Amino acid sequence: METFRISQSNAPFTRRDCIPLLHPLSNQSNKPFLLMNCRVAQPICSLMMMVFKSLMQTSARLELTSMLITVLDGLLDQSMGTISPGKENASNMNFGLHISCMVEEKLALIQRPLDWTQADEAQAYGRCLTEALEDNGRAWADGNIRIGDYILLIDSDTRVPEDCLLDACSEMEQSPEVGIMQFSSGVMQVVNTYFENGITFFTNLIYTAIRYTVSNGDVAPFVGHNAILRWSAIQQVSYEDEDGYEKFWSESHVSEDFDMSLRLQVNGYVIRLAAWAGEGFKEGVSLTVYDELARWEKYAYGCNELLFHPLRMWFYKGPFTPLFRRFLRSNIPFTSKVTIISYIGTYYAIGAAWILTTANYFAIGWYNGYLDKYYVDSWKVWFSIVIVFNGLGNIALAVMRYRIGERSLGYALYENFKWTLMLAIFLGGLSLHVSQALLAHMLEIDMTWGATSKEAEFSNFFIEVPKVLKSFKYSMIFSLLGIISMIVLATASFIPYDWRIQDFVAILPMATVTTSHLLLPLALNPALMTFSW
């Protein structure tokens, strides 16, 4: 397997986001070309190459032509981490695609007579590549860097079934309206701690819900990996950025995959969910509570970017972004718009939980019976959530998995209720962190997220305690102040009787929020239980 490289020559650090590419010279056989685009963490490149070799050998047997792009996250500044001019790896992918498009534009101008041969094509390609590099002035490249008809987008911690390429390309060929075909995925576990096992259950639950809702007519999501993308559709929704360059992936959004999904749907393309591969596609899950929390913060920040301008810009640009306004005016089915907006709204509901629960604690504690009847207090909301989601929801999920043959009824019920407490602590402890991400974008405060852990790292109690105190100091302060305040207002003798808050319906929701925030970094951190050196 050959590898080819594109890199920037004037970067102040060693450029590590090289883009190896493989591609045929021309489409002589009218068979689809497949590009495999992978965002790779350096330590596991050798493992991924085994997956790619297996995939490419299978595609060769099926007479499909395939190639490989590998994108690393930004510049590597010695050992201090990665630095990238844009958000995530979008700038790296755009850079490679831009050079490839420059070559294609020059090749399109060449007149090819009837006796044109592969040798002539190769010579013309070499000349066009040289001219493109001279025009760019910053790029280094070698080999064939032309892009295929379809792009298989995967992450470095995913696994791909060997026999998926022919069926995927055939379906895309027969469905020109499909811009992205998202595969349903299983989970590839690494360390098998109770936290990873719980997140594995939660991830499988999400994919079960996605398959169920999409099979009933809902819009399919694009999760950013394990998907086939149509290259012509991506070119159609490209845009010219403020720097004058054509951009395919958004460099100004954290959630560049969600941005791509919206742009494709606004332009009339369909996102399709493919479940025929079963759990052949696998993805990694967060190994630590830090990574999972960062993922939720990143999603919340990205959703706010897509919907709202920062507060400073509301006076002259309005609150909503041009993309969101185009989305509302587009011919996307109304039900799909409701689904997408509802998904985005969940982050605002989670972020507002700690604020509204605190306000409810004082409102019900001091003014219970004097509030207007339209006000629904937190106790009623909390009770209905417990009954619907923790109770009836788990039973309904078990029945559904039993009826579709995934689980036995008894095991499904056991598994669902087994993880109820962990998910209650995790989801209950998200509020403060999600609101931080939402406000950070509104107030133009930069937030950065490091690369998630793909492999198990050694840690113990003495390493984790300082890490927890540093990462969760504000949420723990909020939790401890809330718990102390509730105890004082309920039991202290120096508090006047009229100012005491002793109502169960006022205390329980507040106690749930504060306790969940306090337990999140402690109860869901297996490394705290490790006392080895």
Summary of the structure (lengths in Angstrom):
residues: 533
radius of gyration: 26.0
end to end distance: 42.7
largest distance: 99.4
contacts: 1616
relative contact order: 0.09
helix: 55%
strand: 11%
